[in-house]
Amino acid sequence: MYIILRLKESAIPAMHNRSPLTTETQELIKEAEDLGVALQPLHPGSIDPTLTPYFIAEMPDRMTAERLVTRLQRIRAIESAYIKPEDEMP
């Protein structure tokens, strides 16, 4: 199970290690660490501004995913956070 995050523009450089961490990105990293999840860029290495805001986190179960989404939606660095729907056949 995965959650998808879209970061606010101000948080993108720090989360891609292109600038020092800000207060809002430190808050985001701490919340993820508190729940034991690692945030990874959805499109690593991309410099395309339409792709760089997206991050993904693998979750052990739905309850943890829901708890993290609820907590992350309160963080200033996050524009949106949601649980990725399960893949389906067309």
ROVORO-811359 format. One record per residue: residue in three letters; chain; x, y, z of N, C-alpha, C, O in turn. Coordinates in steps of 0.02 Angstrom, whole numbers, plus 50000, padded with zeros to 5 digits. Example, Ala and Ser with C-alpha at 12.3 -4.5 7.8 and 13.67 -1.06 7.14 Angstrom:
2
 fise kemar   n.x   n.y   n.z  ca.x  ca.y  ca.z   c.x   c.y   c.z   o.x   o.y   o.z
  ALA     A 50660 49716 50390 50615 49775 50390 50660 49835 50390 50712 49834 50423
  SER     A 50642 49888 50354 50684 49947 50357 50645 50002 50394 50670 50057 50402
This chain:
90
 fise kemar   n.x   n.y   n.z  ca.x  ca.y  ca.z   c.x   c.y   c.z   o.x   o.y   o.z
  MET     A 50042 49942 50000 50000 50000 50000 50045 50062 50000 50097 50064 50033
  TYR     A 50024 50112 49961 50064 50173 49954 50022 50235 49967 49961 50235 49957
  ILE     A 50056 50287 49991 50025 50352 49991 50064 50397 49944 50125 50390 49935
  ILE     A 50028 50443 49914 50058 50491 49867 50052 50560 49899 49999 50578 49926
  LEU     A 50106 50598 49896 50107 50666 49923 50123 50714 49866 50164 50700 49823
  ARG     A 50090 50771 49868 50109 50826 49824 50131 50882 49870 50092 50906 49911
  LEU     A 50193 50902 49861 50222 50955 49903 50205 51024 49876 50194 51033 49817
  LYS     A 50204 51072 49922 50198 51141 49901 50264 51162 49868 50317 51134 49884
  GLU     A 50259 51209 49824 50318 51230 49785 50377 51250 49830 50434 51237 49812
  SER     A 50363 51281 49887 50417 51303 49931 50456 51246 49963 50512 51256 49985
  ALA     A 50427 51186 49966 50460 51129 49997 50498 51085 49948 50539 51044 49969
  ILE     A 50487 51093 49885 50516 51048 49835 50593 51048 49835 50622 50995 49839
  PRO     A 50626 51106 49831 50700 51104 49828 50732 51069 49888 50779 51029 49879
  ALA     A 50707 51082 49948 50737 51051 50007 50727 50976 50007 50772 50938 50027
  MET     A 50668 50953 49986 50655 50881 49986 50693 50844 49931 50699 50783 49934
  HIS     A 50717 50880 49882 50759 50851 49830 50833 50866 49842 50875 50858 49797
  ASN     A 50850 50886 49903 50919 50901 49923 50952 50954 49880 51012 50951 49867
  ARG     A 50913 51003 49858 50941 51058 49818 50946 51122 49858 50971 51173 49834
  SER     A 50922 51120 49919 50928 51178 49964 50923 51152 50036 50902 51095 50047
  PRO     A 50943 51192 50084 50939 51170 50154 50866 51157 50174 50819 51186 50146
  LEU     A 50858 51113 50223 50791 51099 50249 50762 51161 50280 50797 51200 50312
  THR     A 50698 51170 50271 50661 51225 50302 50623 51198 50362 50622 51137 50374
  THR     A 50593 51242 50399 50552 51220 50456 50496 51174 50433 50482 51124 50466
  GLU     A 50464 51191 50378 50408 51150 50354 50431 51082 50328 50396 51032 50337
  THR     A 50490 51079 50297 50514 51013 50273 50540 50972 50331 50534 50910 50331
  GLN     A 50568 51003 50382 50589 50966 50442 50529 50936 50476 50531 50879 50500
  GLU     A 50474 50973 50479 50412 50948 50509 50386 50887 50470 50364 50838 50500
  LEU     A 50389 50890 50404 50367 50834 50362 50410 50772 50374 50383 50718 50383
  ILE     A 50475 50780 50374 50521 50724 50385 50510 50693 50454 50511 50632 50460
  LYS     A 50501 50734 50505 50490 50709 50572 50425 50668 50577 50425 50614 50607
  GLU     A 50372 50691 50547 50309 50654 50548 50318 50585 50515 50294 50535 50541
  ALA     A 50352 50584 50458 50363 50520 50424 50406 50474 50466 50392 50414 50471
  GLU     A 50459 50501 50496 50503 50460 50538 50466 50433 50599 50476 50376 50620
  ASP     A 50422 50475 50629 50384 50453 50687 50341 50392 50672 50329 50350 50715
  LEU     A 50318 50387 50609 50278 50329 50589 50320 50275 50556 50293 50223 50534
  GLY     A 50385 50286 50551 50430 50236 50523 50425 50226 50448 50435 50170 50424
  VAL     A 50411 50279 50412 50407 50274 50339 50458 50320 50307 50476 50372 50335
  ALA     A 50480 50301 50248 50528 50342 50210 50492 50373 50150 50457 50339 50113
  LEU     A 50500 50437 50143 50472 50473 50085 50523 50472 50029 50581 50490 50038
  GLN     A 50501 50451 49970 50544 50448 49911 50512 50488 49855 50451 50488 49848
  PRO     A 50553 50521 49813 50524 50554 49755 50489 50503 49710 50516 50448 49699
  LEU     A 50431 50520 49685 50395 50475 49640 50431 50470 49573 50429 50419 49540
  HIS     A 50466 50524 49554 50504 50527 49491 50575 50548 49507 50594 50605 49495
  PRO     A 50616 50502 49536 50684 50520 49558 50726 50548 49501 50725 50522 49445
  GLY     A 50763 50599 49517 50809 50629 49468 50776 50677 49419 50811 50710 49380
  SER     A 50710 50681 49419 50676 50725 49372 50686 50798 49392 50689 50814 49452
  ILE     A 50690 50841 49342 50692 50912 49355 50629 50946 49326 50622 51007 49329
  ASP     A 50585 50906 49297 50522 50931 49269 50479 50957 49326 50462 50920 49371
  PRO     A 50460 51021 49324 50422 51050 49379 50352 51019 49387 50321 51028 49440
  THR     A 50327 50984 49338 50262 50950 49347 50269 50883 49382 50220 50856 49406
  LEU     A 50330 50857 49387 50342 50792 49418 50375 50796 49487 50364 50754 49529
  THR     A 50416 50847 49498 50455 50851 49559 50414 50859 49623 50440 50842 49677
  PRO     A 50352 50884 49621 50316 50891 49685 50292 50825 49715 50271 50824 49773
  TYR     A 50294 50771 49677 50264 50709 49699 50313 50663 49735 50368 50649 49711
  PHE     A 50291 50639 49793 50329 50592 49833 50284 50533 49849 50223 50538 49847
  ILE     A 50316 50477 49866 50279 50415 49881 50308 50384 49944 50368 50391 49959
  ALA     A 50266 50350 49980 50288 50314 50040 50253 50247 50041 50192 50243 50032
  GLU     A 50291 50194 50051 50261 50127 50057 50238 50118 50129 50275 50132 50176
  MET     A 50178 50094 50136 50148 50086 50202 50137 50011 50217 50121 49973 50171
  PRO     A 50146 49991 50279 50138 49920 50296 50065 49897 50296 50051 49839 50284
  ASP     A 50019 49944 50309 49948 49925 50311 49905 49987 50303 49929 50044 50306
  ARG     A 49840 49976 50292 49794 50031 50279 49787 50077 50339 49782 50138 50331
  MET     A 49786 50050 50400 49777 50091 50459 49835 50141 50466 49824 50200 50480
  THR     A 49896 50118 50456 49954 50163 50459 49950 50214 50403 49966 50273 50414
  ALA     A 49928 50193 50344 49922 50239 50287 49871 50294 50303 49884 50353 50291
  GLU     A 49814 50275 50329 49762 50324 50346 49787 50372 50400 49774 50433 50397
  ARG     A 49822 50346 50449 49848 50388 50503 49899 50438 50476 49899 50497 50495
  LEU     A 49944 50414 50433 49995 50458 50404 49963 50512 50360 49982 50571 50364
  VAL     A 49915 50493 50319 49882 50542 50275 49849 50596 50318 49855 50655 50303
  THR     A 49814 50576 50370 49781 50624 50414 49832 50672 50445 49820 50733 50447
  ARG     A 49888 50646 50468 49939 50688 50499 49973 50733 50447 49987 50791 50460
  LEU     A 49987 50705 50388 50023 50744 50337 49980 50800 50309 50007 50852 50290
  GLN     A 49915 50791 50306 49872 50843 50279 49873 50907 50322 49852 50960 50299
  ARG     A 49897 50902 50383 49903 50960 50427 49970 50996 50420 49978 51050 50449
  ILE     A 50016 50968 50384 50083 50996 50379 50085 51048 50323 50059 51037 50268
  ARG     A 50117 51103 50337 50120 51159 50290 50153 51142 50223 50136 51172 50172
  ALA     A 50201 51096 50223 50237 51079 50162 50196 51037 50113 50216 51029 50055
  ILE     A 50140 51011 50135 50100 50966 50094 50041 51003 50062 50003 51037 50095
  GLU     A 50036 50995 49997 49978 51022 49961 49921 50970 49963 49863 50988 49972
  SER     A 49939 50906 49954 49889 50853 49958 49923 50787 49975 49982 50777 49961
  ALA     A 49885 50743 50006 49909 50676 50024 49850 50628 50019 49795 50643 50043
  TYR     A 49861 50570 49988 49807 50522 49981 49835 50451 49975 49893 50441 49958
  ILE     A 49792 50403 49989 49811 50332 49981 49802 50314 49908 49749 50326 49879
  LYS     A 49854 50285 49879 49851 50266 49808 49803 50208 49801 49808 50158 49837
  PRO     A 49755 50213 49755 49710 50156 49744 49749 50095 49720 49801 50101 49688
  GLU     A 49722 50037 49736 49754 49975 49713 49752 49972 49636 49705 49996 49605
  ASP     A 49805 49943 49607 49807 49935 49534 49753 49885 49513 49739 49836 49548
  GLU     A 49723 49898 49455 49671 49854 49429 49684 49841 49356 49718 49880 49322
  MET     A 49658 49786 49333 49660 49771 49261 49609 49815 49226 49556 49829 49255
  PRO     A 49624 49836 49166 49575 49880 49129 49511 49843 49113 49466 49872 49083
